[in-house]
Amino acid sequence: MPKPDPCKKFACAIQKCLSENHFQESRCIKKIENLQECCNKYREISLVCSGMKPSPITEKNQDIQLGYISIESFKVKSPDFGYS
């Protein structure tokens, strides 16, 4: 029996928070930070974190360190199934 994903509860908390707050990510910063912390610790074993990669601080992503984070950081590209 596979072990439960240690970061799944944090990903679900983000979804719930966004839904309850009309998808205003600024109201869910702490939930997003919690997922980031979990992924920093369990990246190698968490399926939830598999699409997220740590990146060095650059001018472009500096806002994350300042507490301004965009949900764009967590979007995963959907596969193209060839439907038009």
DSSP file (Angstrom, degrees, kcal/mol; ACC not computed):
  #  RESIDUE AA STRUCTURE BP1 BP2  ACC     N-H-->O    O-->H-N    N-H-->O    O-->H-N    TCO  KAPPA ALPHA  PHI   PSI    X-CA   Y-CA   Z-CA
    1    1 A M              0   0    0      0, 0.0     2,-0.0     0, 0.0     0, 0.0   0.000 360.0 360.0 360.0 125.4    0.0    0.0    0.0
    2    2 A P        -     0   0    0      0, 0.0     3,-0.1     0, 0.0     0, 0.0  -0.319 360.0-109.9 -68.9 148.9    1.5    3.3   -1.0
    3    3 A K        -     0   0    0      1,-0.1     2,-0.0    -2,-0.0     0, 0.0  -0.474  40.3 -99.7 -73.1 147.3    2.3    5.9    1.6
    4    4 A P        -     0   0    0      0, 0.0    -1,-0.1     0, 0.0     0, 0.0  -0.367  42.8 -98.3 -66.8 148.6    0.1    9.0    1.5
    5    5 A D    >   -     0   0    0      1,-0.2     3,-1.0    -3,-0.1     4,-0.5  -0.538  27.7-146.7 -68.5 122.6    1.6   12.1   -0.2
    6    6 A P  T 3  S+     0   0    0      0, 0.0    -1,-0.2     0, 0.0     4,-0.1   0.704  95.6  43.3 -66.7 -18.7    2.9   14.3    2.6
    7    7 A C  T >> S+     0   0    0      1,-0.1     4,-1.9    35,-0.1     3,-0.6   0.464  84.9  93.3-105.8  -2.7    2.1   17.5    0.7
    8    8 A K  H <> S+     0   0    0     -3,-1.0     4,-2.6     1,-0.2     5,-0.2   0.892  82.0  56.3 -59.7 -40.7   -1.4   16.7   -0.6
    9    9 A K  H 3> S+     0   0    0     -4,-0.5     4,-1.7     1,-0.2    -1,-0.2   0.838 107.5  49.7 -62.2 -31.3   -3.1   18.3    2.4
   10   10 A F  H <> S+     0   0    0     -3,-0.6     4,-1.7     2,-0.2    -1,-0.2   0.881 110.0  49.5 -74.3 -38.4   -1.4   21.6    1.6
   11   11 A A  H  X S+     0   0    0     -4,-1.9     4,-2.0     2,-0.2    -2,-0.2   0.903 112.0  49.0 -65.3 -40.7   -2.3   21.5   -2.1
   12   12 A C  H  X S+     0   0    0     -4,-2.6     4,-2.5     1,-0.2    -2,-0.2   0.875 107.3  55.4 -65.8 -36.8   -5.9   20.8   -1.1
   13   13 A A  H  X S+     0   0    0     -4,-1.7     4,-2.5    -5,-0.2    -1,-0.2   0.871 106.8  50.9 -64.0 -36.4   -5.8   23.7    1.4
   14   14 A I  H  X S+     0   0    0     -4,-1.7     4,-2.9     2,-0.2     5,-0.3   0.941 110.3  48.9 -65.4 -46.6   -4.8   26.0   -1.5
   15   15 A Q  H  X S+     0   0    0     -4,-2.0     4,-2.3     1,-0.2    -2,-0.2   0.918 113.6  46.5 -58.8 -44.6   -7.6   24.8   -3.7
   16   16 A K  H  X S+     0   0    0     -4,-2.5     4,-2.6     2,-0.2    -1,-0.2   0.931 113.4  48.5 -64.0 -46.5  -10.1   25.3   -0.9
   17   17 A C  H  X S+     0   0    0     -4,-2.5     4,-1.5     1,-0.2     7,-0.2   0.925 112.4  48.0 -61.3 -45.8   -8.8   28.8    0.0
   18   18 A L  H  <>S+     0   0    0     -4,-2.9     5,-3.7     1,-0.2     6,-0.3   0.919 112.6  49.0 -62.0 -43.1   -8.8   29.9   -3.6
   19   19 A S  H ><5S+     0   0    0     -4,-2.3     3,-1.1    -5,-0.3    -2,-0.2   0.918 112.8  46.9 -62.7 -43.8  -12.3   28.7   -4.1
   20   20 A E  H 3<5S+     0   0    0     -4,-2.6    -1,-0.2     1,-0.2    -2,-0.2   0.724 115.3  47.2 -70.3 -21.6  -13.6   30.4   -0.9
   21   21 A N  T ><5S-     0   0    0     -4,-1.5     3,-1.3    -3,-0.2    -1,-0.2  -0.005 117.3-104.4-113.1  27.9  -11.8   33.6   -1.8
   22   22 A H  T < 5S-     0   0    0     -3,-1.1    -3,-0.2     1,-0.3     3,-0.1   0.846  74.0 -63.2  53.5  39.1  -13.0   33.9   -5.4
   23   23 A F  T 3 <S+     0   0    0     -5,-3.7     2,-1.0     1,-0.2    -1,-0.3   0.780  89.1 150.7  58.3  33.6   -9.5   32.9   -6.7
   24   24 A Q    X   -     0   0    0     -3,-1.3     3,-2.2    -6,-0.3     4,-0.2  -0.815  29.2-166.0 -92.4  97.4   -7.7   35.9   -5.2
   25   25 A E  G >  S+     0   0    0     -2,-1.0     3,-1.9     1,-0.3     7,-0.2   0.750  79.8  72.4 -61.0 -24.0   -4.3   34.3   -4.5
   26   26 A S  G >  S+     0   0    0      1,-0.3     3,-0.5     2,-0.2    -1,-0.3   0.744  95.1  54.4 -62.7 -21.2   -3.3   37.2   -2.3
   27   27 A R  G <  S+     0   0    0     -3,-2.2    -1,-0.3     1,-0.2    -2,-0.2   0.491 108.5  48.9 -87.9  -3.8   -5.7   35.9    0.3
   28   28 A C  G <>  +     0   0    0     -3,-1.9     4,-2.2    -4,-0.2     3,-0.2   0.112  69.2 120.4-121.8  20.5   -4.1   32.4    0.2
   29   29 A I  H <> S+     0   0    0     -3,-0.5     4,-2.7     1,-0.2     5,-0.2   0.900  76.1  50.7 -55.1 -46.4   -0.4   33.4    0.6
   30   30 A K  H  > S+     0   0    0      1,-0.2     4,-2.2     2,-0.2    -1,-0.2   0.886 109.5  50.8 -63.1 -38.3    0.1   31.4    3.8
   31   31 A K  H  > S+     0   0    0     -3,-0.2     4,-1.7     2,-0.2    -1,-0.2   0.904 111.9  47.7 -64.4 -40.7   -1.4   28.3    2.3
   32   32 A I  H  X S+     0   0    0     -4,-2.2     4,-2.3     2,-0.2    -2,-0.2   0.903 110.8  51.0 -66.7 -41.8    0.9   28.6   -0.8
   33   33 A E  H  X S+     0   0    0     -4,-2.7     4,-2.5     1,-0.2    -2,-0.2   0.882 106.4  55.6 -63.1 -37.9    3.9   29.1    1.5
   34   34 A N  H  X S+     0   0    0     -4,-2.2     4,-2.2     1,-0.2    -1,-0.2   0.910 108.6  47.3 -61.4 -41.5    3.0   26.0    3.5
   35   35 A L  H  X S+     0   0    0     -4,-1.7     4,-2.9   -25,-0.2     5,-0.2   0.912 110.3  52.6 -65.9 -41.5    3.0   24.0    0.2
   36   36 A Q  H  X S+     0   0    0     -4,-2.3     4,-2.2     1,-0.2    -2,-0.2   0.919 109.9  48.4 -59.8 -43.0    6.3   25.5   -0.8
   37   37 A E  H  X S+     0   0    0     -4,-2.5     4,-1.4     2,-0.2    -1,-0.2   0.913 112.1  48.9 -63.8 -42.7    7.8   24.5    2.6
   38   38 A C  H  X S+     0   0    0     -4,-2.2     4,-3.1     1,-0.2     3,-0.3   0.927 111.2  49.6 -62.6 -44.4    6.5   21.0    2.3
   39   39 A C  H  X S+     0   0    0     -4,-2.9     4,-1.4     1,-0.2    -1,-0.2   0.855 105.6  57.1 -65.2 -34.3    7.8   20.6   -1.2
   40   40 A N  H  < S+     0   0    0     -4,-2.2    -1,-0.2    -5,-0.2    -2,-0.2   0.863 116.8  36.2 -62.1 -33.8   11.2   21.8   -0.1
   41   41 A K  H  < S+     0   0    0     -4,-1.4    -2,-0.2    -3,-0.3     3,-0.2   0.863 132.2  24.6 -86.1 -39.2   11.3   19.0    2.4
   42   42 A Y  H >X S+     0   0    0     -4,-3.1     4,-1.7     1,-0.1     3,-1.6   0.115  75.9 125.2-118.3  20.9    9.5   16.2    0.5
   43   43 A R  T 3< S+     0   0    0     -4,-1.4    -1,-0.1     1,-0.3    -3,-0.1   0.832  73.9  55.3 -51.1 -38.9   10.1   17.1   -3.2
   44   44 A E  T 34 S+     0   0    0      1,-0.2    -1,-0.3    -3,-0.2    -2,-0.1   0.741 120.0  28.5 -71.2 -23.4   11.6   13.7   -4.0
   45   45 A I  T <4 S+     0   0    0     -3,-1.6     2,-0.6     1,-0.0    -1,-0.2   0.493  98.0  95.2-116.4  -5.5    8.7   11.6   -2.7
   46   46 A S     <  -     0   0    0     -4,-1.7     4,-0.3     1,-0.2     3,-0.2  -0.790  49.2-166.2 -96.8 120.7    5.7   14.0   -3.2
   47   47 A L  S >  S+     0   0    0     -2,-0.6     3,-1.2     1,-0.2     4,-0.4   0.862  91.9  61.7 -66.2 -36.0    3.7   13.6   -6.4
   48   48 A V  T 3  S+     0   0    0      1,-0.3     3,-0.5     2,-0.1    -1,-0.2   0.865 108.0  43.2 -56.6 -37.4    2.0   16.9   -5.6
   49   49 A C  T >  S+     0   0    0      1,-0.2     3,-1.7    -3,-0.2    -1,-0.3   0.466  85.0  98.2 -89.3  -2.3    5.4   18.6   -5.9
   50   50 A S  T <  S+     0   0    0     -3,-1.2    -1,-0.2    -4,-0.3    -2,-0.1   0.775  84.4  47.6 -62.2 -27.2    6.6   16.8   -9.0
   51   51 A G  T 3  S+     0   0    0     -3,-0.5     2,-0.5    -4,-0.4    -1,-0.3   0.475  98.9  82.7 -91.6  -1.8    5.7   19.6  -11.3
   52   52 A M    <   -     0   0    0     -3,-1.7    22,-0.1    -9,-0.1    24,-0.0  -0.870  58.8-168.5-106.6 134.2    7.3   22.3   -9.2
   53   53 A K        -     0   0    0     -2,-0.5     2,-0.1     0, 0.0    -3,-0.0  -0.961  24.6-118.6-120.5 137.6   11.0   23.0   -9.4
   54   54 A P        -     0   0    0      0, 0.0     0, 0.0     0, 0.0     0, 0.0  -0.459  34.8-167.0 -68.2 145.8   13.0   25.2   -7.0
   55   55 A S        -     0   0    0     -2,-0.1     3,-0.1     6,-0.1     0, 0.0  -0.986  22.4-106.8-136.1 148.3   14.6   28.1   -8.7
   56   56 A P        -     0   0    0      0, 0.0     2,-0.3     0, 0.0     5,-0.2  -0.281  50.7 -86.8 -67.1 158.2   17.2   30.6   -7.7
   57   57 A I        +     0   0    0      3,-0.1     2,-0.3     5,-0.0     5,-0.1  -0.507  58.5 165.6 -68.5 125.7   16.2   34.1   -6.8
   58   58 A T     >  -     0   0    0     -2,-0.3     4,-0.8    -3,-0.1     3,-0.0  -0.831  53.4 -99.4-130.6 171.6   16.0   36.3   -9.9
   59   59 A E  T  4 S+     0   0    0     -2,-0.3     3,-0.5     1,-0.2     4,-0.3   0.882 122.4  55.1 -59.5 -36.6   14.5   39.7  -10.5
   60   60 A K  T  4 S+     0   0    0      1,-0.2     3,-0.3     2,-0.1    -1,-0.2   0.898 118.4  30.0 -65.9 -42.5   11.5   37.9  -12.1
   61   61 A N  T >> S+     0   0    0      1,-0.2     3,-1.2    -5,-0.2     4,-0.7   0.272  87.7 104.7-103.7  13.2   10.7   35.7   -9.1
   62   62 A Q  H >X  +     0   0    0     -4,-0.8     4,-1.1    -3,-0.5     3,-0.7   0.813  68.4  70.1 -61.5 -31.2   11.9   38.1   -6.4
   63   63 A D  H 34>S+     0   0    0     -4,-0.3     5,-3.0    -3,-0.3     4,-0.4   0.812  89.5  62.9 -58.4 -29.8    8.3   39.0   -5.5
   64   64 A I  H X45S+     0   0    0     -3,-1.2     3,-1.2     1,-0.2    -1,-0.3   0.923 103.0  48.1 -61.1 -43.4    7.9   35.5   -4.1
   65   65 A Q  H <<5S+     0   0    0     -3,-0.7    -1,-0.2    -4,-0.7    -2,-0.2   0.757 109.1  54.4 -68.9 -23.7   10.5   36.2   -1.5
   66   66 A L  T 3<5S-     0   0    0     -4,-1.1    -1,-0.3     2,-0.2    -2,-0.2   0.444 125.1-100.6 -89.5  -0.6    8.8   39.5   -0.7
   67   67 A G  T < 5S+     0   0    0     -3,-1.2     2,-0.7    -4,-0.4    -3,-0.2   0.500  89.7 117.0  96.0   4.6    5.5   37.8    0.0
   68   68 A Y      < +     0   0    0     -5,-3.0     2,-0.4    -6,-0.2    -2,-0.2  -0.909  39.8 169.5-106.3 108.7    3.9   38.6   -3.3
   69   69 A I        -     0   0    0     -2,-0.7     2,-0.4    -3,-0.1   -37,-0.0  -0.940  23.8-144.9-125.3 142.5    3.2   35.3   -5.1
   70   70 A S    >   -     0   0    0     -2,-0.4     3,-2.0     1,-0.1     4,-0.2  -0.826  20.3-131.1-105.4 143.0    1.2   34.6   -8.2
   71   71 A I  G >  S+     0   0    0     -2,-0.4     3,-2.0     1,-0.3     4,-0.4   0.715 102.0  80.8 -62.3 -18.8   -0.8   31.5   -8.7
   72   72 A E  G >  S+     0   0    0      1,-0.3     3,-1.0     2,-0.2    -1,-0.3   0.803  79.7  67.7 -56.8 -28.6    1.0   31.4  -12.1
   73   73 A S  G <  S+     0   0    0     -3,-2.0    -1,-0.3     1,-0.2    -2,-0.2   0.745 105.4  40.9 -63.0 -22.7    3.9   29.9  -10.2
   74   74 A F  G <  S+     0   0    0     -3,-2.0     2,-0.3    -4,-0.2    -1,-0.2   0.374  84.6 116.6-110.4   3.1    1.8   26.8   -9.6
   75   75 A K    <   -     0   0    0     -3,-1.0     2,-0.5    -4,-0.4    -3,-0.0  -0.544  49.9-153.9 -75.9 137.1    0.0   26.3  -12.9
   76   76 A V        -     0   0    0     -2,-0.3     2,-0.2   -24,-0.0    -2,-0.1  -0.929  23.5-112.1-110.6 133.3    0.9   23.1  -14.7
   77   77 A K        -     0   0    0     -2,-0.5     3,-0.1     1,-0.1     0, 0.0  -0.445  31.9-126.3 -67.0 130.3    0.6   23.0  -18.4
   78   78 A S        -     0   0    0     -2,-0.2    -1,-0.1     1,-0.1     2,-0.1  -0.484  30.4-101.5 -74.6 146.3   -2.2   20.7  -19.5
   79   79 A P        -     0   0    0      0, 0.0     2,-0.8     0, 0.0    -1,-0.1  -0.379  30.7-121.2 -67.1 147.4   -1.4   18.0  -22.0
   80   80 A D        -     0   0    0      1,-0.1    -3,-0.0     2,-0.1     0, 0.0  -0.814  28.0-178.6 -91.8 111.2   -2.3   18.7  -25.6
   81   81 A F        -     0   0    0     -2,-0.8    -1,-0.1     2,-0.1     3,-0.1   0.341  51.1-106.4 -93.6   7.3   -4.6   15.9  -26.7
   82   82 A G  S    S+     0   0    0      1,-0.3     2,-0.3     2,-0.0    -2,-0.1   0.603  71.0 144.0  83.2  10.8   -4.9   17.3  -30.2
   83   83 A Y              0   0    0      1,-0.1    -1,-0.3     0, 0.0    -2,-0.1  -0.653 360.0 360.0 -83.9 140.5   -8.5   18.6  -29.8
   84   84 A S              0   0    0     -2,-0.3    -1,-0.1    -3,-0.1    -2,-0.0   0.380 360.0 360.0-110.0 360.0   -9.3   21.8  -31.6
